[in-house]
Amino acid sequence: MIRVAKWLLLILFTVALFSVDARANTITAIDCTQANVASAVAQANTADIVLIPLCTQTNWTTTLTVTKCIDIAGAGQGATVLGDNVAKTGSASSSQLITFNVNCGAAIFSLHDLTIVGVATDPNVFNKGHISILGSGTNGYRVYNITGTNMQT
């Protein structure tokens, strides 16, 4: 009986020692500025969650480019408000508020629970939208619970 208990303890110890924690990490941006959200995205690994906190309209003047298969979540529609004040130059990758350029394989990426307000003028109708999605993957992506105000097309 003691011998069996020792073997079970050894097996449990070995399993615990070599187990990999598969849970995603959550990284919360310090605030809603583009620089701090970009910093949180830089810290994230595949499948991690980047939280953008509650904020009144915070205007971004540069594109957030995401190259990782992560989940970016605001605090809710009307609670996290991002102003798209990125210059509308006609570029497919630098005129948007957020560009995902990812190759996710079986992983997915998502963007959700925020509000986007169009701020920058676009007299030449260069804008390709507020969010750009480029790349590939087998399981797709999710963009949901996003409210738009003064949307530019």
FENCORTA-V873561 format. One record per pair of residues at least 12 apart in sequence whose C-alpha atoms are under 7 Angstrom apart, sorted by the first residue. I is the first residue (numbers start at 1). J is the second residue. D is the distance in Angstrom with one decimal. If there is no record, write none. Layout:
I:J:D
I:J:D
//
This chain:
24:47:5.7
24:48:4.6
24:49:6.8
25:48:4.9
25:49:6.2
26:48:5.9
26:49:4.7
26:50:5.9
27:40:6.1
27:44:6.9
27:49:6.2
27:50:4.9
27:51:6.2
28:40:6.6
28:50:5.7
28:51:4.6
28:52:6.3
29:51:6.1
29:52:5.5
29:53:6.8
31:52:6.9
31:53:6.1
32:52:6.0
32:53:6.4
32:55:6.4
32:58:6.4
33:58:6.4
33:60:6.9
34:60:5.8
34:64:6.8
37:52:6.8
38:64:6.4
45:68:6.9
46:68:5.9
46:69:5.0
46:70:5.5
47:69:6.1
47:70:4.8
47:71:6.7
48:70:5.3
48:71:6.3
49:70:6.0
49:71:4.7
49:72:5.9
50:71:6.1
50:72:4.8
50:73:6.2
51:72:6.0
51:73:4.9
51:74:5.8
52:73:6.0
52:74:4.6
52:75:6.5
53:74:6.1
53:75:5.5
53:80:6.4
54:75:5.3
54:79:5.2
54:80:4.8
55:79:6.2
55:80:5.0
55:81:6.1
56:80:6.6
56:81:5.6
57:81:4.6
57:82:5.4
57:83:5.9
58:81:6.5
58:82:5.2
58:83:5.6
59:82:5.9
59:83:4.1
59:84:6.0
59:85:5.8
60:83:5.9
60:84:5.7
60:85:5.4
60:86:6.3
61:85:4.9
61:86:4.2
61:87:6.9
62:86:5.3
63:86:6.6
63:94:5.9
63:95:6.9
63:96:5.9
63:97:4.9
63:98:5.5
63:99:6.9
64:97:6.3
64:98:4.7
64:99:6.2
65:98:6.0
65:99:4.8
65:100:6.0
66:99:6.1
66:100:4.7
66:101:6.1
67:100:6.1
67:101:5.1
67:102:4.9
68:102:5.9
69:102:6.5
69:104:5.7
69:107:6.5
69:108:5.9
69:109:4.7
70:109:4.9
70:110:6.6
71:109:5.4
71:110:4.7
71:111:6.1
72:110:6.1
72:111:4.8
72:112:6.6
73:111:5.9
73:112:5.1
73:113:5.8
74:112:6.3
74:113:4.8
74:114:4.9
75:113:6.1
75:114:6.6
76:113:4.2
76:114:5.0
77:113:5.1
77:114:4.3
77:115:5.2
77:145:6.6
77:146:6.1
77:147:6.0
78:114:6.4
78:115:5.6
79:114:6.7
80:114:5.0
80:115:6.1
81:114:6.1
81:115:4.7
81:116:5.9
82:115:6.2
82:116:5.0
82:117:6.2
83:116:5.8
83:117:4.7
83:118:6.0
83:119:6.0
84:97:5.4
84:116:6.8
84:117:6.0
84:118:5.0
84:119:5.4
84:120:6.4
85:118:6.9
85:119:4.9
85:120:4.3
86:120:6.2
87:120:6.3
88:122:5.8
88:126:5.8
88:127:5.4
89:126:6.0
90:126:4.2
90:127:5.8
92:128:6.7
95:127:6.3
96:129:6.3
96:130:4.7
96:131:5.7
96:132:6.6
97:130:5.2
97:131:6.1
98:130:6.7
98:131:5.0
98:132:6.4
99:131:5.8
99:132:4.5
99:133:5.9
100:132:6.1
100:133:4.8
100:134:5.9
101:133:6.2
101:134:4.6
101:135:5.3
102:134:6.4
102:135:4.8
102:136:6.5
103:135:5.2
103:136:4.7
103:137:5.7
104:136:6.3
104:137:4.7
105:137:4.3
105:138:5.5
106:137:6.2
106:138:5.3
106:139:5.4
107:139:6.5
108:139:5.9
108:140:5.7
108:141:5.2
109:141:5.0
109:142:6.5
110:141:5.6
110:142:4.5
110:143:5.6
111:142:6.5
111:143:4.9
111:144:6.7
112:143:5.7
112:144:4.9
112:145:5.4
112:146:5.9
113:144:6.9
113:145:4.8
113:146:5.6
114:145:6.8
114:146:5.1
114:147:6.6
115:146:5.4
115:147:4.6
115:148:5.7
116:147:6.3
116:148:4.9
116:149:6.4
117:148:5.9
117:149:4.7
117:150:5.8
117:151:6.6
118:149:6.4
118:150:4.9
118:151:5.1
118:152:6.1
127:152:6.8
127:153:5.8
128:153:6.2
129:152:6.3
129:153:5.2
//
